Amino acid sequence: MDTLWHLLIGAVAGFLAGLVLKGRGFGMLGNVIVGLIGAFVGGKLAGWLGIQLGEGTQGALITAFAGAVVFLLLLGLIRPGKR
């Protein structure tokens, strides 16, 4: 059940990041996948930097959202053809 919850949080974070970064996303399904990867990246970065962006579900969603935004921005920089 824990894994399903993490997947859901990552999917929501990717969707929200796609809304915030209009024009830089990868479509709804692509943004959800990016959100899943971003949730992982955001969690690792927060751990390495020793910061906590909240507690519980809210903290996980904020961390995943931040990671998804960063990941979408980085992918937008290396994605050919769209600038």
VEXTORDREN-558839 format. One record per residue: residue number from 1; residue in one letter; chain; z, y, x of N, C-alpha, C in turn. Coordinates in Angstrom, 2 decimals. Each point is the difference from the previous one (the first is absolute). Last residue first. Example, Ala and Ser with C-alpha at 12.3 -4.5 7.8 and 13.67 -1.06 7.14 Angstrom:
# residues 2
[2, 'S', 'A', [7.08, -2.25, 12.85], [0.06, 1.19, 0.82], [0.73, 1.09, -0.77]] [1, 'A', 'A', [-0.07, -5.72, 0.29], [0.00, 1.19, -0.89], [0.00, 1.20, 0.90]] 
# end
This chain:
# residues 83
[83, 'R', 'A', [-27.54, 25.32, 11.83], [0.90, 0.98, 0.65], [0.04, 1.24, -0.82]] [82, 'K', 'A', [-2.31, -5.26, 0.36], [0.69, 0.87, -0.95], [0.95, 0.89, 0.73]] [81, 'G', 'A', [-2.83, -3.11, 2.43], [-0.80, 0.47, -1.11], [0.69, 0.93, -0.97]] [80, 'P', 'A', [2.68, -3.72, 3.10], [-1.29, 0.68, 0.22], [-0.61, 0.50, -1.30]] [79, 'R', 'A', [5.26, -0.75, 1.57], [-0.99, -0.50, -0.96], [-1.31, 0.76, 0.16]] [78, 'I', 'A', [4.20, 0.94, 2.30], [-0.89, -0.92, 0.69], [-1.08, -0.57, -0.90]] [77, 'L', 'A', [3.32, 3.15, -1.58], [-0.51, 0.57, 1.25], [-1.01, -0.92, 0.69]] [76, 'G', 'A', [2.31, -1.36, -3.94], [-0.98, 1.03, -0.31], [-0.60, 0.63, 1.25]] [75, 'L', 'A', [3.58, -3.07, 0.35], [-1.25, -0.69, -0.33], [-1.11, 0.99, -0.33]] [74, 'L', 'A', [4.28, 1.76, 0.78], [-0.55, -0.58, 1.23], [-1.32, -0.72, -0.26]] [73, 'L', 'A', [2.33, 1.69, -3.73], [-0.49, 1.10, 0.84], [-0.62, -0.53, 1.28]] [72, 'L', 'A', [2.09, -3.09, -2.84], [-1.24, 0.50, -0.60], [-0.59, 1.13, 0.83]] [71, 'F', 'A', [4.22, -1.66, 1.32], [-1.05, -0.99, 0.25], [-1.34, 0.44, -0.59]] [70, 'V', 'A', [3.79, 2.67, -0.82], [-0.34, 0.04, 1.42], [-1.15, -0.96, 0.29]] [69, 'V', 'A', [1.72, -0.14, -4.32], [-0.68, 1.28, 0.23], [-0.45, 0.11, 1.45]] [68, 'A', 'A', [2.60, -3.72, -1.19], [-1.35, -0.10, -0.57], [-0.79, 1.29, 0.22]] [67, 'G', 'A', [4.55, -0.14, 1.33], [-0.82, -0.86, 0.84], [-1.43, -0.11, -0.49]] [66, 'A', 'A', [3.10, 2.33, -2.66], [-0.24, 0.73, 1.24], [-0.88, -0.81, 0.94]] [65, 'F', 'A', [1.37, -2.14, -3.93], [-0.92, 1.09, -0.31], [-0.34, 0.78, 1.27]] [64, 'A', 'A', [3.29, -3.34, 0.29], [-1.33, -0.59, -0.17], [-1.04, 1.07, -0.27]] [63, 'T', 'A', [4.47, 1.39, 0.22], [-0.44, -0.48, 1.32], [-1.41, -0.57, -0.08]] [62, 'I', 'A', [2.03, 1.24, -4.03], [-0.27, 1.20, 0.82], [-0.53, -0.40, 1.37]] [61, 'L', 'A', [1.42, -3.46, -2.85], [-1.22, 0.62, -0.51], [-0.38, 1.23, 0.81]] [60, 'A', 'A', [4.04, -2.20, 1.01], [-1.13, -0.87, 0.34], [-1.31, 0.63, -0.46]] [59, 'G', 'A', [3.98, 2.15, -1.20], [-0.24, 0.12, 1.43], [-1.19, -0.82, 0.45]] [58, 'Q', 'A', [1.42, -0.40, -4.47], [-0.55, 1.34, 0.26], [-0.33, 0.18, 1.47]] [57, 'T', 'A', [2.17, -3.97, -1.34], [-1.40, 0.02, -0.43], [-0.64, 1.36, 0.28]] [56, 'G', 'A', [4.33, -0.53, 2.75], [-0.46, -0.87, -1.07], [-1.49, 0.12, -0.27]] [55, 'E', 'A', [1.96, 4.14, 2.48], [0.59, -1.33, -0.10], [-0.64, -0.77, -1.15]] [54, 'G', 'A', [-1.72, 4.18, 3.64], [0.62, -0.30, -1.28], [0.55, -1.41, 0.01]] [53, 'L', 'A', [-2.40, 1.48, 3.74], [-0.53, 0.94, -0.98], [0.56, -0.26, -1.39]] [52, 'Q', 'A', [1.35, -0.70, 5.48], [0.03, -0.68, -1.28], [-0.40, 1.01, -1.06]] [51, 'I', 'A', [-0.49, -0.82, 5.80], [0.20, 0.84, -1.18], [0.00, -0.86, -1.25]] [50, 'G', 'A', [-0.88, -1.05, 4.91], [1.40, 0.03, -0.41], [0.27, 0.90, -1.19]] [49, 'L', 'A', [-4.15, -1.41, 2.46], [0.48, 1.38, 0.15], [1.46, 0.15, -0.42]] [48, 'W', 'A', [-2.18, -4.21, -0.40], [-0.11, 0.39, 1.41], [0.58, 1.40, 0.24]] [47, 'G', 'A', [-0.23, -1.61, -4.46], [0.96, -0.77, 0.79], [-0.01, 0.41, 1.46]] [46, 'A', 'A', [-3.20, 1.86, -2.87], [1.32, 0.52, -0.35], [1.08, -0.72, 0.81]] [45, 'L', 'A', [-4.40, -1.57, 0.45], [0.16, 1.32, 0.61], [1.39, 0.58, -0.28]] [44, 'K', 'A', [-1.15, -4.10, -2.09], [0.14, -0.16, 1.45], [0.24, 1.35, 0.68]] [43, 'G', 'A', [-0.92, 0.03, -4.61], [1.29, -0.64, 0.26], [0.26, -0.16, 1.48]] [42, 'G', 'A', [-4.20, 1.62, -1.36], [1.05, 0.98, -0.25], [1.38, -0.56, 0.27]] [41, 'V', 'A', [-3.70, -2.93, 0.27], [-0.04, 0.98, 1.09], [1.13, 1.02, -0.17]] [40, 'F', 'A', [-0.58, -3.10, -3.48], [0.44, -0.69, 1.21], [0.09, 0.99, 1.17]] [39, 'A', 'A', [-1.77, 1.60, -3.95], [1.42, -0.30, -0.22], [0.58, -0.69, 1.23]] [38, 'G', 'A', [-4.62, 0.83, -0.09], [0.77, 1.21, 0.25], [1.49, -0.22, -0.20]] [37, 'I', 'A', [-3.02, -3.42, -1.14], [0.05, 0.14, 1.46], [0.86, 1.21, 0.37]] [36, 'L', 'A', [-0.71, -0.60, -4.51], [0.74, -1.16, 0.49], [0.15, 0.07, 1.52]] [35, 'G', 'A', [-2.66, 3.23, -2.07], [1.41, 0.21, -0.30], [0.86, -1.15, 0.49]] [34, 'V', 'A', [-4.67, -0.34, 0.27], [0.48, 0.94, 1.01], [1.49, 0.28, -0.22]] [33, 'I', 'A', [-2.08, -2.53, -3.24], [0.09, -0.78, 1.24], [0.51, 0.87, 1.13]] [32, 'V', 'A', [-0.82, 2.14, -4.01], [1.13, -0.92, -0.19], [0.19, -0.84, 1.27]] [31, 'N', 'A', [-3.72, 2.82, -0.19], [1.22, 0.76, 0.19], [1.24, -0.86, -0.17]] [30, 'G', 'A', [-4.23, -1.91, -0.86], [0.14, 0.29, 1.42], [1.28, 0.76, 0.29]] [29, 'L', 'A', [-1.16, -0.78, -4.50], [0.39, -1.25, 0.66], [0.21, 0.22, 1.50]] [28, 'M', 'A', [-1.54, 3.76, -2.50], [1.31, -0.46, -0.45], [0.46, -1.26, 0.73]] [27, 'G', 'A', [-3.25, 3.22, 2.67], [-0.06, -0.57, -1.33], [1.37, -0.59, -0.36]] [26, 'F', 'A', [-0.37, 2.18, 4.05], [-0.93, -1.11, 0.07], [-0.18, -0.66, -1.36]] [25, 'G', 'A', [1.49, 5.33, 1.94], [0.43, -1.34, -0.32], [-1.13, -1.02, 0.08]] [24, 'R', 'A', [0.07, 4.92, 0.45], [0.20, -0.70, 1.27], [0.37, -1.46, -0.23]] [23, 'G', 'A', [-0.74, 3.16, -3.58], [-1.17, 0.10, 0.85], [0.14, -0.70, 1.33]] [22, 'K', 'A', [4.47, 1.42, -2.31], [-1.28, -0.16, -0.71], [-1.17, 0.21, 0.95]] [21, 'L', 'A', [5.15, -0.77, 0.50], [-1.08, 0.24, 0.98], [-1.37, -0.21, -0.64]] [20, 'V', 'A', [3.88, -0.60, -2.65], [0.34, 1.19, 0.79], [-1.15, 0.37, 0.93]] [19, 'L', 'A', [-0.32, -3.98, -2.54], [-0.05, 1.17, -0.89], [0.24, 1.29, 0.78]] [18, 'G', 'A', [0.41, -4.10, 2.29], [-1.40, 0.25, -0.35], [-0.16, 1.20, -0.91]] [17, 'A', 'A', [4.32, -1.50, 1.02], [-0.60, 0.62, 1.18], [-1.47, 0.32, -0.25]] [16, 'L', 'A', [2.31, -2.41, -3.32], [0.44, 1.39, 0.06], [-0.59, 0.75, 1.19]] [15, 'F', 'A', [-0.88, -4.62, -0.37], [-0.62, 0.69, -1.12], [0.36, 1.49, 0.04]] [14, 'G', 'A', [2.09, -2.81, 3.10], [-1.41, 0.19, 0.31], [-0.74, 0.75, -1.08]] [13, 'A', 'A', [4.50, -1.18, -0.77], [-0.09, 1.00, 1.06], [-1.45, 0.28, 0.37]] [12, 'V', 'A', [0.88, -3.47, -3.04], [0.26, 1.30, -0.62], [-0.13, 1.11, 1.04]] [11, 'A', 'A', [-0.33, -4.38, 1.60], [-1.14, 0.30, -0.86], [0.16, 1.37, -0.65]] [10, 'G', 'A', [3.57, -1.70, 2.58], [-1.14, 0.38, 0.84], [-1.21, 0.38, -0.81]] [9, 'I', 'A', [3.74, -1.68, -2.31], [0.32, 1.32, 0.58], [-1.15, 0.49, 0.88]] [8, 'L', 'A', [-0.34, -4.36, -1.70], [-0.12, 0.98, -1.08], [0.27, 1.41, 0.51]] [7, 'L', 'A', [0.63, -3.60, 2.96], [-1.42, 0.16, -0.30], [-0.21, 1.05, -1.08]] [6, 'H', 'A', [4.41, -1.22, 1.03], [-0.60, 0.76, 1.10], [-1.49, 0.24, -0.24]] [5, 'W', 'A', [2.24, -2.77, -3.06], [0.47, 1.37, -0.13], [-0.58, 0.90, 1.09]] [4, 'L', 'A', [-0.81, -4.62, 0.21], [-0.75, 0.59, -1.11], [0.39, 1.46, -0.19]] [3, 'T', 'A', [2.43, -2.49, 3.13], [-1.36, 0.26, 0.49], [-0.84, 0.65, -1.09]] [2, 'D', 'A', [4.32, -1.44, -1.15], [0.07, 1.14, 0.91], [-1.39, 0.38, 0.50]] [1, 'M', 'A', [0.65, -3.90, -2.60], [0.00, 1.19, -0.82], [0.00, 1.26, 0.87]] 
# end
